[in-house]
Amino acid sequence: METINAVLQPVQLDESLYAALYDEVFPILASIISRQGGTRTDAEDIFQDALIAYIEMQSKASIDHPAKYIVGIAKHLWVRKSRRNGMFLKLDDYEQSLTLPEEIASEIQPSILLRFLQRAGSKCMDLLSDFYFAGITVTEIAINHGFSGAHSASVQKNKCLEKVRSMVKEKQLHHEDFMG
Amino acid sequence: MKTSWDELALIERYLDGELSTTELTVFENRLDKEPLLKADVKVQTAVRTLVKRHYVLKMRSQAKELHAHLYNDPARRSMRQAIEALFK
């Protein structure tokens, strides 16, 4: 049986999907952001977050028009980012109907606890990420992480969960604001 | 005390909204009476939030790498030039 240390292959973005959407959507988005007075870095950051939002949403429900969805989410992100500079960006009905996924909507800074978990249990964090959020089957997780099968992957997931839970409990005992 | 895997599986189903009406009623009654179970749910919620943050940060870092690779891809030179022209 594999040990926790044998867990391989972190969360992976699909390179061909990224490339296809980059070719189709990034020029459109760069054009919008440049007209709004933004920088290339703004356009890149917003495109990347919108694409992550798309991947997350797509794992829960099929999205018929990925490019339209990504542009819509990107516009929301830009409106939020540029609120203070008085620029105006019109959203159509479809774009207005979109909501930003919670973790994309907020600026995530790794907390002390998260940095600790990433150092002490990064492989487990990767495995749990795949189980909870990657929207792939247990068999695919087993293949991605080099396990012999779905059962073995599930056993490792439980071991990882136990390990991460005990680390969180430990911190929780000592720090009131442990999520910080 | 270590939480059993069965108990953890039950907590996970609770957090995923997968319990039947009957199971949910039983679970919520237990939550009222069992401080340890309540604490376990709190820890599990924290773990999921942390794993989600880890996942998003990892995806962001991979997206940055892929983006830089595509932006500098010689086969996409004309696209890069068009984008650079937008921000001059």
Chai-1 contact restraints between the chains, C-beta under 6 A:
chainA,res_idxA,chainB,res_idxB,connection_type,confidence,min_distance_angstrom,max_distance_angstrom,comment,restraint_id
A,V11,B,Y55,contact,1.0,0.0,6.0,A-B,restraint_1
A,V11,B,K58,contact,1.0,0.0,6.0,A-B,restraint_2
A,L13,B,Q62,contact,1.0,0.0,6.0,A-B,restraint_3
A,Y18,B,L66,contact,1.0,0.0,6.0,A-B,restraint_4
A,A19,B,L70,contact,1.0,0.0,6.0,A-B,restraint_5
A,Y22,B,L70,contact,1.0,0.0,6.0,A-B,restraint_6
A,A30,B,I83,contact,1.0,0.0,6.0,A-B,restraint_7
A,A30,B,L86,contact,1.0,0.0,6.0,A-B,restraint_8
A,S31,B,L86,contact,1.0,0.0,6.0,A-B,restraint_9
A,S34,B,L86,contact,1.0,0.0,6.0,A-B,restraint_10
A,S34,B,F87,contact,1.0,0.0,6.0,A-B,restraint_11
A,R40,B,F87,contact,1.0,0.0,6.0,A-B,restraint_12
A,E44,B,H67,contact,1.0,0.0,6.0,A-B,restraint_13
A,Q48,B,A63,contact,1.0,0.0,6.0,A-B,restraint_14
A,I52,B,M59,contact,1.0,0.0,6.0,A-B,restraint_15
A,E103,B,K52,contact,1.0,0.0,6.0,A-B,restraint_16
A,E103,B,V56,contact,1.0,0.0,6.0,A-B,restraint_17
A,I108,B,R53,contact,1.0,0.0,6.0,A-B,restraint_18
A,I108,B,V56,contact,1.0,0.0,6.0,A-B,restraint_19
A,L114,B,L50,contact,1.0,0.0,6.0,A-B,restraint_20
A,L114,B,R53,contact,1.0,0.0,6.0,A-B,restraint_21
A,M125,B,H54,contact,1.0,0.0,6.0,A-B,restraint_22
A,L128,B,V51,contact,1.0,0.0,6.0,A-B,restraint_23
A,S129,B,V51,contact,1.0,0.0,6.0,A-B,restraint_24
A,S129,B,H54,contact,1.0,0.0,6.0,A-B,restraint_25
A,S129,B,Y55,contact,1.0,0.0,6.0,A-B,restraint_26
A,Y132,B,V51,contact,1.0,0.0,6.0,A-B,restraint_27
A,F133,B,Y55,contact,1.0,0.0,6.0,A-B,restraint_28
A,N158,B,W5,contact,1.0,0.0,6.0,A-B,restraint_29
A,V164,B,V47,contact,1.0,0.0,6.0,A-B,restraint_30
A,R165,B,V43,contact,1.0,0.0,6.0,A-B,restraint_31
A,R165,B,V47,contact,1.0,0.0,6.0,A-B,restraint_32
A,V168,B,V43,contact,1.0,0.0,6.0,A-B,restraint_33
A,V168,B,A46,contact,1.0,0.0,6.0,A-B,restraint_34
A,V168,B,V47,contact,1.0,0.0,6.0,A-B,restraint_35
A,K169,B,V43,contact,1.0,0.0,6.0,A-B,restraint_36
